[in-house]
Amino acid sequence: MIPLIIMAIIQGLTEFLPISSSGHLLFIQSLFKIKDINLTIDIFLHLATFLVILIIFFKDITGIVKSLLSSPFDLKKSNTRLFYLILLANIPTAIIGLFLKKYTSFIFEEGFILYITWSITAVLLIISDRIRKPSLSLDKITYIQVLLIGVAQGIAVMPGISRSGITIITALFLGLSRKESARFSFLAGLPAMLGAFLLEFKDMGGLDFQFGELSLVFVIAFLSGLAGILLLFKLLDLKKFKYFGFYLILLLIIKAIFNI
């Protein structure tokens, strides 16, 4: 039960902090000699973090729904345009995700991949704090810029590449403000998260754990996820992403020394 609790905490925090949830789950699997994460547990972990985004961005989501119901094709309305920007971002994400899917088992089984992907993520996090103060709003973002963010999100299929980290950093490099970068990163991630959740749910034959265990895992992942996303907003605003980069470098050193 202890490994499950640790996994729930890790999933909640790292789903939103720019340090890669998939990379950390691989690290935990190696540390505790867990061969595979149970599908039922994985679904409940992702459902918990998905709920966090729905709550945090409830105002944005309801605004988009209302705008679509009243003016589904009026791109002059910011919320309607935002909906189509989210869809556009997920086109390259889906293409890249489908392309990499055939290599998923190899990628996740080979622990060496974390040395590459965590190093890339660490470098991006460290240099992101040096980006000049961006000021572009989502109302001014171009379709090409949205596609580039979608490409970044697709690359995050690789374990060790943080989806939130690489999409926020890409948005910052493209000129979006820090607040808008985080906002679009998580809103654009909703379709991808929902799609992955539905695919996993389709493959789930039944509950492999007691309801009490699943409830505990869900609550822990939800609370740690809530703490994680609030911490991300705070550190992003303070330009403290470099500390996440140093943290990943420390993990890589620990991984190399103890062969985890």
C-alpha positions as CSV (number, residue, x, y, z in Angstrom):
1,M,0.0,0.0,0.0
2,I,2.9,2.4,0.8
3,P,4.2,2.3,-2.9
4,L,0.6,3.1,-4.1
5,I,0.5,6.1,-1.7
6,I,3.9,7.3,-2.9
7,M,2.8,6.9,-6.5
8,A,-0.3,8.9,-5.9
9,I,1.7,11.8,-4.3
10,I,4.2,11.7,-7.1
11,Q,1.6,11.6,-9.9
12,G,-0.4,14.5,-8.3
13,L,2.7,16.8,-7.9
14,T,4.6,15.9,-11.1
15,E,1.5,16.1,-13.4
16,F,1.6,19.8,-13.0
17,L,5.1,20.7,-11.8
18,P,7.5,20.8,-14.9
19,I,9.5,17.7,-13.9
20,S,7.5,14.9,-15.8
21,S,5.1,12.6,-14.1
22,S,5.9,9.7,-16.5
23,G,9.6,10.1,-15.8
24,H,9.1,10.1,-12.0
25,L,6.8,7.1,-12.2
26,L,9.5,5.2,-14.1
27,F,11.9,6.3,-11.4
28,I,9.6,5.0,-8.7
29,Q,9.0,1.7,-10.5
30,S,12.8,1.2,-10.7
31,L,13.2,2.2,-7.1
32,F,10.5,-0.2,-5.7
33,K,11.1,-2.9,-8.4
34,I,7.5,-2.5,-9.7
35,K,7.3,-4.1,-13.2
36,D,4.1,-2.5,-14.3
37,I,1.7,0.1,-13.0
38,N,-1.8,-1.5,-12.6
39,L,-4.1,-0.1,-15.2
40,T,-6.9,0.5,-12.7
41,I,-4.6,2.6,-10.4
42,D,-3.2,4.5,-13.4
43,I,-6.8,5.4,-14.5
44,F,-7.7,6.7,-11.0
45,L,-4.4,8.7,-10.8
46,H,-5.1,10.4,-14.1
47,L,-8.8,11.0,-13.3
48,A,-7.7,12.8,-10.1
49,T,-5.4,15.2,-11.8
50,F,-7.9,15.7,-14.7
51,L,-10.4,16.8,-12.0
52,V,-7.9,19.3,-10.6
53,I,-7.7,21.1,-14.0
54,L,-11.5,21.1,-14.4
55,I,-11.7,22.9,-11.0
56,I,-8.9,25.3,-11.4
57,F,-10.0,26.3,-14.9
58,F,-13.7,26.0,-14.3
59,K,-14.4,29.6,-15.3
60,D,-12.5,29.2,-18.6
61,I,-14.2,26.0,-19.4
62,T,-17.7,27.2,-18.7
63,G,-16.9,30.4,-20.6
64,I,-15.9,28.3,-23.6
65,V,-19.1,26.2,-23.4
66,K,-21.4,29.2,-23.1
67,S,-19.6,30.9,-26.1
68,L,-19.9,27.8,-28.2
69,L,-23.6,27.5,-27.5
70,S,-24.3,31.1,-28.4
71,S,-21.8,31.7,-31.2
72,P,-20.1,28.4,-32.2
73,F,-18.3,29.9,-35.3
74,D,-17.7,33.5,-34.3
75,L,-13.9,33.7,-34.0
76,K,-14.2,37.3,-32.9
77,K,-15.4,36.1,-29.5
78,S,-12.3,35.2,-27.4
79,N,-13.8,32.1,-25.8
80,T,-14.9,30.7,-29.2
81,R,-11.5,31.4,-30.7
82,L,-9.9,29.8,-27.6
83,F,-11.8,26.6,-28.2
84,Y,-10.5,26.3,-31.8
85,L,-7.0,27.2,-30.7
86,I,-7.1,24.3,-28.3
87,L,-8.3,22.0,-31.0
88,L,-5.6,23.3,-33.4
89,A,-2.9,22.7,-30.8
90,N,-4.0,19.1,-30.4
91,I,-3.6,18.2,-34.1
92,P,0.2,18.0,-34.1
93,T,0.0,16.5,-30.6
94,A,-2.2,13.6,-31.9
95,I,0.0,13.0,-34.9
96,I,3.2,12.9,-32.9
97,G,1.5,10.8,-30.2
98,L,0.3,8.2,-32.8
99,F,3.7,8.1,-34.4
100,L,5.5,7.5,-31.1
101,K,2.9,5.0,-29.9
102,K,4.6,2.1,-31.8
103,Y,7.7,2.8,-29.8
104,T,6.1,3.3,-26.5
105,S,6.9,0.0,-24.9
106,F,10.5,0.2,-25.9
107,I,10.8,3.8,-24.7
108,F,9.2,3.1,-21.3
109,E,11.2,-0.1,-20.7
110,E,14.6,1.5,-21.4
111,G,15.6,3.4,-18.3
112,F,18.4,5.2,-20.1
113,I,15.9,7.4,-21.8
114,L,15.5,9.4,-18.6
115,Y,19.2,10.5,-18.8
116,I,18.4,12.2,-22.2
117,T,14.9,13.6,-21.6
118,W,15.5,14.8,-18.0
119,S,18.7,16.5,-19.2
120,I,16.8,18.3,-22.0
121,T,14.0,19.3,-19.5
122,A,16.5,20.5,-17.0
123,V,18.3,22.8,-19.5
124,L,15.0,24.2,-20.8
125,L,13.9,25.0,-17.2
126,I,17.1,26.7,-16.3
127,I,17.2,28.9,-19.3
128,S,13.5,29.7,-19.2
129,D,13.9,32.1,-16.3
130,R,16.2,34.2,-18.5
131,I,13.5,34.8,-21.1
132,R,12.6,38.5,-21.3
133,K,9.3,39.4,-19.8
134,P,6.7,38.3,-22.5
135,S,3.4,40.1,-22.8
136,L,1.5,38.5,-25.6
137,S,-2.1,37.5,-24.8
138,L,-4.0,34.5,-26.2
139,D,-6.2,37.0,-28.2
140,K,-3.0,37.9,-30.1
141,I,-1.5,34.5,-30.6
142,T,-1.1,33.2,-34.2
143,Y,-2.1,29.8,-35.5
144,I,1.5,29.0,-36.3
145,Q,2.4,29.7,-32.7
146,V,-0.4,27.4,-31.5
147,L,0.8,24.6,-33.7
148,L,4.3,25.0,-32.3
149,I,2.9,24.6,-28.8
150,G,1.0,21.6,-30.0
151,V,4.2,20.1,-31.4
152,A,5.9,20.6,-28.0
153,Q,2.9,18.9,-26.3
154,G,3.3,15.9,-28.6
155,I,7.0,15.6,-27.8
156,A,6.0,15.3,-24.1
157,V,4.8,11.8,-24.9
158,M,8.4,10.9,-24.1
159,P,8.9,9.9,-20.5
160,G,11.0,12.6,-18.8
161,I,9.8,15.4,-21.0
162,S,7.3,17.4,-18.9
163,R,4.1,18.3,-20.8
164,S,3.4,21.3,-18.6
165,G,7.1,22.4,-18.6
166,I,7.8,22.1,-22.3
167,T,4.5,23.7,-23.4
168,I,4.8,26.6,-20.9
169,I,8.4,27.2,-21.9
170,T,7.5,27.1,-25.6
171,A,4.7,29.6,-25.1
172,L,7.1,31.8,-23.2
173,F,9.7,31.7,-26.0
174,L,6.9,32.6,-28.4
175,G,6.1,35.7,-26.4
176,L,3.1,34.7,-24.3
177,S,2.9,36.2,-20.8
178,R,3.7,33.8,-17.9
179,K,0.0,33.7,-16.8
180,E,-1.3,33.1,-20.3
181,S,1.4,30.4,-21.0
182,A,0.3,28.4,-18.1
183,R,-3.4,28.9,-18.8
184,F,-3.1,27.7,-22.4
185,S,-0.8,24.9,-21.5
186,F,-3.3,23.3,-19.2
187,L,-6.4,24.1,-21.3
188,A,-4.7,22.6,-24.4
189,G,-3.7,19.6,-22.3
190,L,-7.4,18.7,-21.5
191,P,-8.2,17.0,-24.8
192,A,-5.0,15.0,-24.7
193,M,-5.6,14.0,-21.1
194,L,-9.2,13.1,-21.8
195,G,-8.2,11.0,-24.8
196,A,-5.6,9.1,-22.9
197,F,-8.0,8.5,-20.1
198,L,-10.7,7.1,-22.4
199,L,-8.3,4.8,-24.1
200,E,-7.1,3.4,-20.8
201,F,-10.7,3.1,-19.5
202,K,-11.7,1.2,-22.7
203,D,-9.0,-1.4,-21.9
204,M,-9.9,-1.8,-18.2
205,G,-11.8,-5.0,-17.7
206,G,-12.8,-4.4,-14.1
207,L,-11.6,-3.1,-10.7
208,D,-8.5,-4.9,-9.6
209,F,-8.4,-3.1,-6.2
210,Q,-10.8,-2.6,-3.3
211,F,-12.9,0.6,-3.5
212,G,-11.3,1.9,-0.3
213,E,-7.8,1.6,-1.8
214,L,-8.9,3.3,-5.0
215,S,-10.6,6.1,-3.1
216,L,-7.5,6.7,-1.0
217,V,-5.3,6.8,-4.1
218,F,-7.7,9.2,-5.8
219,V,-7.9,11.6,-2.9
220,I,-4.2,11.7,-2.3
221,A,-3.5,12.3,-6.0
222,F,-6.1,15.0,-6.2
223,L,-4.8,16.9,-3.1
224,S,-1.2,16.6,-4.2
225,G,-2.2,17.7,-7.7
226,L,-3.9,20.7,-6.3
227,A,-0.8,21.6,-4.3
228,G,1.3,21.0,-7.4
229,I,-0.5,23.3,-9.7
230,L,-0.8,26.1,-7.2
231,L,3.0,25.8,-6.5
232,L,3.7,25.9,-10.3
233,F,1.7,29.2,-10.7
234,K,3.6,30.8,-7.8
235,L,7.1,29.7,-9.0
236,L,6.4,30.6,-12.6
237,D,5.5,34.1,-11.6
238,L,8.6,34.4,-9.4
239,K,10.8,33.1,-12.3
240,K,12.0,30.1,-10.2
241,F,11.8,27.4,-12.8
242,K,15.6,26.9,-12.7
243,Y,15.2,25.2,-9.3
244,F,13.2,22.4,-11.0
245,G,16.1,22.1,-13.5
246,F,18.6,21.7,-10.7
247,Y,16.3,19.2,-9.0
248,L,16.2,17.0,-12.2
249,I,20.0,17.2,-12.4
250,L,20.2,15.9,-8.8
251,L,17.9,13.1,-9.6
252,L,20.0,12.1,-12.6
253,I,23.1,12.0,-10.3
254,I,21.3,9.8,-7.8
255,K,20.0,7.6,-10.6
256,A,23.5,7.2,-12.0
257,I,25.2,6.5,-8.6
258,F,22.7,4.0,-7.4
259,N,21.8,2.6,-10.8
260,I,18.1,3.1,-10.2
